[in-house]
Amino acid sequence: MYIRTRSAYIGKGFSGYRRAALLLLAAGMLGAAEADGAALDALRQDLNIVWTAVAAFLVFFMQAGFAMVESGFTRAKNTVNIMMKNLMDFSMASVVYFILGFGLMFGVSNGFWGSSHFLGSFSDLAGDDWNWTFLIFQTVFAGTAATIVSGAMAERTRFPAYIAYSVLIAAFIYPVFGSWAWGSLLAGGGWLEGLGFTDFAGSTVVHSLGGWLALAGAMVVGPRLGKYGPNGEAKAIPGHNIALGALGVFILWFGWFGFNPGSTTAGDGSIGRIAVMTNLSASAAAITALVTSWLIHSKPDGSMALNGALAGLVAITAGCADVSGLGSLSIGAMAGILVVFSIEFIDRVLKVDDPVGAVSVHGVAGAFGTLAVGLFHIEKGLLYGGGFSLLGVQAAGVLAAFAWAFGLGYILFKVIDAILVLRVSEEEELRGLDIGEHGMEAYSGFQIFTTQ
């Protein structure tokens, strides 16, 4: 009896030990699971930071693309001027966007602009690696919006005046509109996104905004000397190096794989899908622009095909995360056709001199791509049974962008013209802005006028 009782107690003791061991094991496993979960979250955050930073660097490289396109599509005597404008618009935009623009765009908002995060006083960003990554990603977007304008005003705009409007675009015009559509990505929230406006990577927020500002600037500064004849007929002023322009387009195409897939700001599987949609649209647009120009002019125009590829990239930027492959091909194909007719219309009918087609590529194609989301969105699009609701919201966003950018831009350029004088002298335009504005030449010894 004693032995049995002792055995029973021993058994009960062992059972207690087992329970304690199991509890300890379970607690250890739970702790390990929590530790693994924390480690996984940290890894995921690091992956998001790395991908977003790499995407920002790709978008920065687009500045080189813009510089090549604009210089290649214009005359040799203005190459240094164009390079300097692209250098300085990004440099100035980086500084003023850090000081003021970022806060207006992503600070605590009243629905129209932000009211915090100014002048680098990011108390809630300090030590947060993700938010600093978000800042550099948004900075390169601001630089893109600012640089679009220079191509439309190339070859006749004074350098100091250019710096002035570049600063104001990056510090105020772009950030305020951006807050309407993207403010909630950090601390804000805008009225357009509250309506359901969809512009994933900036067909309107970046490109149309820049395009409409370019239209205002080109109208105020006027056409280049010799662009229009006595009867108003448009005359071609060929660029000096189409190969350079083509290199710029390929650089921009490459950079767009940061622009669109990078806007996920997350290292996940959507990156590849968005890259495919982006590439399909650009390819389809290059083909249809080439064919359209071939039918109109009986020759396959290389510059139109290059602009077609850019138009396809701009157009798909709004819906790249929300359309199918067929939708992407459709958007690109239509953008390629549209950009050819738009360039012809703006040049020959409106008599607006746009040396690189910036208004058509960015303004018109950006507006079209934003509207196309209302048609091709795979859940809310009109062609997928979603009705007219999203299309109406997209149209409101497009109209708001035009009214804000063109209206304010026109006033801005008029004021700059009155204070700083927007246009160079006739003599300086004939000699080239490289000599008159910068005292140097891109191709020394190849021009009639020299710095000697």
C-alpha positions as CSV (number, residue, x, y, z in Angstrom):
1,M,0.0,0.0,0.0
2,Y,2.8,2.3,0.9
3,I,4.6,1.5,-2.2
4,R,1.5,2.0,-4.3
5,T,0.8,5.3,-2.6
6,R,4.3,6.4,-3.1
7,S,4.2,5.3,-6.7
8,A,1.0,7.3,-7.2
9,Y,2.6,10.3,-5.6
10,I,5.6,9.8,-7.8
11,G,3.4,9.5,-10.8
12,K,1.5,12.6,-9.9
13,G,4.8,14.3,-9.4
14,F,6.1,13.3,-12.8
15,S,2.8,14.4,-14.3
16,G,3.2,17.8,-12.7
17,Y,6.8,18.0,-14.0
18,R,5.6,17.1,-17.5
19,R,2.9,19.8,-17.3
20,A,5.4,22.4,-16.2
21,A,7.8,21.3,-18.9
22,L,5.1,21.5,-21.5
23,L,4.1,24.9,-20.2
24,L,7.7,26.1,-20.3
25,L,8.1,24.6,-23.8
26,A,4.9,26.3,-25.0
27,A,6.0,29.6,-23.5
28,G,9.4,29.2,-25.2
29,M,7.7,28.4,-28.5
30,L,5.4,31.3,-28.2
31,G,8.3,33.6,-27.3
32,A,10.2,32.3,-30.3
33,A,7.2,32.8,-32.5
34,E,6.8,36.3,-31.3
35,A,10.5,36.9,-31.8
36,D,10.3,35.4,-35.3
37,G,7.3,37.5,-36.1
38,A,9.1,40.7,-35.0
39,A,12.1,39.6,-37.0
40,L,9.9,39.0,-40.0
41,D,8.3,42.4,-39.6
42,A,11.7,44.0,-39.4
43,L,12.9,42.1,-42.5
44,R,9.8,43.2,-44.4
45,Q,10.3,46.8,-43.4
46,D,13.9,46.7,-44.5
47,L,12.8,45.1,-47.8
48,N,10.3,48.0,-48.3
49,I,13.0,50.5,-47.6
50,V,15.5,49.0,-49.9
51,W,13.1,48.6,-52.8
52,T,11.7,52.2,-52.4
53,A,15.2,53.6,-52.2
54,V,16.3,51.8,-55.3
55,A,13.2,53.0,-57.1
56,A,13.9,56.6,-56.0
57,F,17.4,56.2,-57.5
58,L,15.9,55.0,-60.8
59,V,13.6,57.9,-60.9
60,F,16.5,60.3,-60.2
61,F,18.3,58.8,-63.3
62,M,15.3,60.0,-65.3
63,Q,16.8,63.5,-65.0
64,A,19.5,62.3,-67.3
65,G,16.9,61.0,-69.7
66,F,15.0,64.4,-69.7
67,A,18.3,66.2,-70.4
68,M,19.2,63.9,-73.3
69,V,15.7,64.2,-74.9
70,E,15.5,67.9,-74.6
71,S,19.0,68.6,-75.8
72,G,18.8,66.1,-78.7
73,F,15.5,67.5,-79.9
74,T,16.8,71.0,-79.9
75,R,19.7,72.8,-81.6
76,A,23.3,72.4,-80.7
77,K,23.8,76.0,-79.7
78,N,21.5,75.6,-76.7
79,T,22.8,72.3,-75.3
80,V,24.7,73.7,-72.3
81,N,21.7,75.8,-71.3
82,I,19.4,72.7,-71.3
83,M,21.9,70.7,-69.3
84,M,22.2,73.5,-66.7
85,K,18.5,73.9,-66.5
86,N,18.0,70.1,-65.8
87,L,20.8,70.2,-63.2
88,M,19.5,73.2,-61.4
89,D,15.8,72.4,-61.5
90,F,16.5,69.1,-59.7
91,S,18.9,70.8,-57.3
92,M,16.6,73.7,-56.5
93,A,13.6,71.4,-56.2
94,S,15.4,69.1,-53.8
95,V,16.1,72.0,-51.4
96,V,12.8,73.8,-51.5
97,Y,10.8,70.6,-51.4
98,F,12.6,69.6,-48.2
99,I,12.1,73.0,-46.7
100,L,8.5,73.7,-47.7
101,G,7.0,71.4,-50.4
102,F,7.0,68.1,-48.5
103,G,5.1,69.6,-45.6
104,L,2.5,71.2,-47.9
105,M,2.0,67.9,-49.6
106,F,2.1,65.4,-46.8
107,G,1.8,67.3,-43.5
108,V,-1.3,67.3,-41.3
109,S,-3.9,68.6,-43.7
110,N,-7.1,70.6,-43.9
111,G,-8.0,68.8,-47.2
112,F,-6.2,71.4,-49.3
113,W,-2.6,71.6,-48.0
114,G,-0.4,70.3,-45.2
115,S,0.6,72.4,-42.2
116,S,3.4,70.4,-40.6
117,H,6.8,68.9,-41.5
118,F,8.3,72.2,-42.7
119,L,12.0,73.2,-42.8
120,G,13.3,69.8,-41.8
121,S,11.6,69.9,-38.4
122,F,10.4,66.3,-38.7
123,S,10.0,65.5,-35.1
124,D,8.0,62.4,-35.9
125,L,10.4,61.4,-38.7
126,A,13.6,61.5,-36.7
127,G,14.9,58.0,-36.3
128,D,12.3,56.5,-38.6
129,D,14.2,55.1,-41.5
130,W,11.0,54.5,-43.5
131,N,9.9,58.1,-43.5
132,W,13.3,59.3,-44.7
133,T,13.1,56.8,-47.5
134,F,9.6,58.2,-48.3
135,L,11.0,61.7,-48.4
136,I,13.7,60.9,-51.0
137,F,11.2,59.0,-53.1
138,Q,8.8,62.0,-53.1
139,T,11.7,64.4,-53.7
140,V,12.6,62.8,-57.0
141,F,8.9,63.0,-58.1
142,A,8.9,66.7,-57.4
143,G,12.0,67.1,-59.5
144,T,10.3,65.3,-62.3
145,A,7.3,67.6,-62.3
146,A,9.6,70.6,-62.3
147,T,11.8,69.5,-65.2
148,I,8.9,68.7,-67.6
149,V,8.4,72.4,-68.2
150,S,11.9,73.2,-69.5
151,G,11.5,71.3,-72.8
152,A,8.5,73.3,-73.9
153,M,10.2,76.6,-73.2
154,A,13.6,75.5,-74.5
155,E,15.9,77.7,-76.7
156,R,14.4,81.1,-75.7
157,T,14.0,81.3,-71.9
158,R,16.4,83.3,-69.7
159,F,18.2,81.2,-67.1
160,P,17.4,83.4,-64.0
161,A,13.7,83.3,-65.0
162,Y,13.8,79.6,-65.4
163,I,15.3,79.1,-61.9
164,A,12.5,81.3,-60.4
165,Y,9.6,79.3,-61.8
166,S,11.4,76.0,-61.1
167,V,11.6,76.9,-57.4
168,L,7.9,78.0,-57.2
169,I,6.7,74.8,-59.0
170,A,8.5,72.5,-56.6
171,A,7.8,74.5,-53.5
172,F,4.2,75.3,-53.9
173,I,2.3,74.4,-57.2
174,Y,3.1,70.7,-57.3
175,P,2.9,70.0,-53.5
176,V,-0.5,71.6,-53.1
177,F,-2.1,69.6,-55.9
178,G,-0.2,66.5,-54.7
179,S,-1.8,67.0,-51.2
180,W,-5.2,66.8,-52.8
181,A,-4.5,63.4,-54.4
182,W,-1.8,61.8,-52.2
183,G,-1.8,63.5,-48.9
184,S,-3.0,60.5,-46.9
185,L,0.2,58.6,-47.8
186,L,1.7,60.1,-44.7
187,A,-0.1,62.6,-42.3
188,G,-2.5,64.4,-44.6
189,G,-5.6,63.8,-46.7
190,G,-6.9,65.6,-49.7
191,W,-10.3,66.3,-51.1
192,L,-9.7,64.5,-54.4
193,E,-8.6,61.3,-52.8
194,G,-11.6,61.6,-50.6
195,L,-13.8,61.4,-53.7
196,G,-12.0,58.2,-54.8
197,F,-9.6,59.7,-57.3
198,T,-7.2,57.1,-58.6
199,D,-3.7,58.1,-59.8
200,F,-1.4,55.4,-58.7
201,A,1.9,56.9,-59.7
202,G,1.1,60.3,-61.1
203,S,-0.2,60.5,-64.7
204,T,-2.0,63.7,-63.5
205,V,-0.3,64.5,-60.2
206,V,3.2,64.7,-61.8
207,H,2.9,64.6,-65.6
208,S,-0.3,66.4,-66.5
209,L,0.5,69.1,-63.9
210,G,3.9,69.5,-65.5
211,G,2.4,69.5,-69.0
212,W,-0.2,72.2,-68.3
213,L,2.5,74.3,-66.7
214,A,4.6,73.8,-69.8
215,L,1.7,74.9,-71.9
216,A,1.3,78.1,-69.9
217,G,5.0,78.8,-70.1
218,A,5.3,78.2,-73.9
219,M,2.3,80.5,-74.5
220,V,3.7,83.3,-72.4
221,V,7.3,83.1,-73.7
222,G,6.2,82.8,-77.3
223,P,7.5,80.8,-80.3
224,R,11.1,80.6,-81.3
225,L,12.3,82.9,-84.1
226,G,11.5,81.5,-87.5
227,K,9.1,78.9,-86.1
228,Y,6.0,80.4,-87.9
229,G,6.0,82.0,-91.3
230,P,4.2,85.3,-92.3
231,N,1.0,83.4,-92.9
232,G,1.2,81.5,-89.7
233,E,2.4,78.2,-91.3
234,A,4.5,76.1,-88.9
235,K,8.1,75.4,-89.9
236,A,10.1,72.5,-88.6
237,I,13.2,73.3,-86.5
238,P,15.0,69.9,-86.4
239,G,16.9,68.8,-83.3
240,H,20.6,68.5,-83.6
241,N,21.0,64.9,-82.4
242,I,18.1,62.4,-82.6
243,A,20.5,59.6,-81.4
244,L,20.9,61.6,-78.1
245,G,17.1,62.0,-77.9
246,A,16.6,58.3,-78.4
247,L,19.1,57.6,-75.6
248,G,17.1,59.9,-73.4
249,V,13.9,58.0,-74.2
250,F,15.5,54.6,-73.3
251,I,16.9,56.1,-70.1
252,L,13.4,57.4,-69.2
253,W,11.8,54.0,-70.1
254,F,14.4,52.4,-67.7
255,G,13.7,54.9,-65.0
256,W,9.9,54.3,-65.3
257,F,10.5,50.8,-63.8
258,G,11.2,52.8,-60.6
259,F,8.5,55.4,-61.2
260,N,5.6,52.9,-61.4
261,P,6.6,49.7,-59.6
262,G,8.3,51.8,-57.0
263,S,5.1,53.6,-56.1
264,T,4.0,50.4,-54.4
265,T,6.6,51.4,-51.7
266,A,6.6,47.7,-50.8
267,G,8.8,44.8,-51.8
268,D,6.0,42.5,-52.8
269,G,4.7,40.5,-55.8
270,S,2.9,43.5,-57.3
271,I,6.2,45.0,-58.5
272,G,6.5,42.5,-61.4
273,R,2.9,42.9,-62.5
274,I,3.1,46.7,-62.6
275,A,6.4,46.5,-64.5
276,V,4.7,44.4,-67.1
277,M,1.7,46.8,-67.5
278,T,4.1,49.7,-67.8
279,N,6.2,48.0,-70.5
280,L,3.2,46.8,-72.5
281,S,1.7,50.3,-72.7
282,A,5.0,51.9,-73.7
283,S,5.6,49.3,-76.4
284,A,2.1,49.6,-77.8
285,A,2.3,53.4,-77.9
286,A,5.6,53.4,-79.7
287,I,4.1,51.1,-82.4
288,T,0.9,53.0,-82.9
289,A,2.7,56.4,-82.9
290,L,5.1,55.1,-85.6
291,V,2.2,53.8,-87.7
292,T,0.1,56.9,-87.3
293,S,3.0,59.2,-88.4
294,W,3.8,56.9,-91.3
295,L,0.2,57.1,-92.5
296,I,0.1,60.9,-92.2
297,H,3.6,61.8,-93.5
298,S,4.4,58.7,-95.7
299,K,7.5,58.2,-93.6
300,P,8.0,56.3,-90.3
301,D,9.0,59.4,-88.1
302,G,11.6,58.4,-85.5
303,S,10.9,61.4,-83.2
304,M,7.1,60.6,-83.2
305,A,7.8,57.0,-82.3
306,L,10.1,58.1,-79.5
307,N,7.5,60.5,-78.2
308,G,4.9,57.7,-78.6
309,A,6.8,55.5,-76.2
310,L,6.9,58.3,-73.6
311,A,3.2,59.0,-74.1
312,G,2.5,55.3,-73.4
313,L,4.6,55.4,-70.2
314,V,2.8,58.6,-69.0
315,A,-0.7,57.3,-69.8
316,I,-0.3,54.0,-67.9
317,T,1.2,55.6,-64.8
318,A,-2.3,56.3,-63.3
319,G,-3.7,52.8,-63.8
320,C,-0.7,50.5,-63.8
321,A,-1.7,48.8,-60.6
322,D,-5.4,48.5,-61.5
323,V,-5.7,47.4,-65.2
324,S,-5.2,44.1,-67.0
325,G,-2.7,43.3,-69.7
326,L,-5.3,44.0,-72.4
327,G,-6.2,47.3,-70.7
328,S,-2.6,48.3,-70.6
329,L,-2.2,47.5,-74.3
330,S,-5.3,49.4,-75.1
331,I,-4.3,52.5,-73.1
332,G,-0.8,52.5,-74.7
333,A,-2.1,52.0,-78.3
334,M,-4.6,54.9,-77.9
335,A,-2.0,57.1,-76.3
336,G,0.4,56.6,-79.2
337,I,-2.2,57.7,-81.7
338,L,-3.3,60.6,-79.5
339,V,0.1,62.0,-79.0
340,V,0.8,62.3,-82.8
341,F,-2.4,64.3,-83.4
342,S,-1.9,66.3,-80.3
343,I,1.6,67.4,-81.3
344,E,0.3,68.4,-84.8
345,F,-2.7,70.2,-83.3
346,I,-0.7,72.2,-80.7
347,D,1.9,73.1,-83.3
348,R,-0.2,73.9,-86.3
349,V,-3.6,75.0,-85.0
350,L,-2.9,76.5,-81.5
351,K,0.5,77.9,-82.8
352,V,2.2,77.0,-79.5
353,D,5.9,76.2,-80.0
354,D,6.8,73.1,-78.0
355,P,10.2,71.9,-79.2
356,V,10.1,68.5,-77.5
357,G,6.3,67.8,-77.4
358,A,6.2,68.1,-73.6
359,V,2.6,69.4,-73.5
360,S,1.3,66.5,-75.6
361,V,3.5,63.8,-74.0
362,H,2.9,64.8,-70.4
363,G,-0.2,67.0,-70.3
364,V,-2.5,65.3,-72.9
365,A,-1.3,61.7,-72.5
366,G,-1.4,62.1,-68.7
367,A,-5.0,63.4,-68.8
368,F,-6.0,60.6,-71.1
369,G,-4.3,57.9,-69.0
370,T,-6.1,59.3,-65.9
371,L,-9.5,59.1,-67.6
372,A,-8.7,55.7,-68.9
373,V,-8.6,54.3,-65.4
374,G,-12.3,55.0,-65.3
375,L,-12.7,52.8,-68.3
376,F,-10.2,50.0,-67.7
377,H,-10.1,49.6,-63.9
378,I,-10.6,45.9,-63.4
379,E,-13.1,46.4,-60.6
380,K,-14.6,49.9,-61.0
381,G,-14.1,50.6,-64.7
382,L,-17.0,51.4,-67.0
383,L,-15.9,48.6,-69.3
384,Y,-16.0,46.1,-66.4
385,G,-19.5,47.0,-65.2
386,G,-18.4,49.7,-62.8
387,G,-20.6,52.4,-64.2
388,F,-19.7,56.1,-64.7
389,S,-18.9,56.8,-61.1
390,L,-15.1,56.4,-61.2
391,L,-14.9,58.0,-64.7
392,G,-16.6,61.1,-63.3
393,V,-14.2,61.3,-60.4
394,Q,-11.2,60.9,-62.7
395,A,-12.6,63.7,-65.0
396,A,-12.9,65.9,-61.9
397,G,-9.3,65.3,-61.0
398,V,-8.1,66.0,-64.6
399,L,-10.1,69.3,-64.7
400,A,-8.8,70.3,-61.3
401,A,-5.2,69.7,-62.4
402,F,-5.7,71.8,-65.5
403,A,-7.4,74.7,-63.7
404,W,-4.8,74.7,-61.0
405,A,-1.6,74.2,-63.0
406,F,-2.5,76.2,-66.2
407,G,-4.3,79.0,-64.4
408,L,-1.7,79.5,-61.7
409,G,1.1,78.8,-64.1
410,Y,0.0,81.4,-66.6
411,I,-0.2,84.1,-63.9
412,L,3.2,82.9,-62.5
413,F,4.9,83.3,-65.9
414,K,3.4,86.7,-66.5
415,V,4.6,87.9,-63.2
416,I,8.1,86.5,-63.7
417,D,8.2,88.1,-67.2
418,A,7.3,91.5,-65.7
419,I,9.9,91.2,-63.0
420,L,12.8,89.2,-64.4
421,V,12.0,89.2,-68.2
422,L,11.2,85.7,-69.4
423,R,12.7,85.7,-72.9
424,V,16.2,86.3,-74.1
425,S,17.0,89.0,-76.6
426,E,16.7,88.3,-80.4
427,E,20.5,88.5,-80.8
428,E,21.1,86.0,-77.9
429,E,18.5,83.6,-79.3
430,L,20.2,83.7,-82.7
431,R,23.7,83.1,-81.3
432,G,22.4,80.5,-78.9
433,L,21.8,80.5,-75.2
434,D,25.0,78.6,-74.5
435,I,27.1,81.6,-75.3
436,G,24.8,84.4,-74.2
437,E,23.7,82.8,-70.9
438,H,26.7,80.7,-69.9
439,G,29.6,81.9,-71.9
440,M,30.6,78.5,-73.2
441,E,29.7,75.9,-75.9
442,A,28.7,72.3,-75.7
443,Y,30.6,71.6,-79.0
444,S,33.4,74.1,-79.1
445,G,34.5,75.1,-82.6
446,F,31.3,73.8,-84.3
447,Q,29.3,77.0,-84.2
448,I,29.4,80.1,-86.3
449,F,29.5,82.3,-83.1
450,T,32.1,81.4,-80.5
451,T,33.0,82.6,-77.0
452,Q,36.4,83.9,-78.3
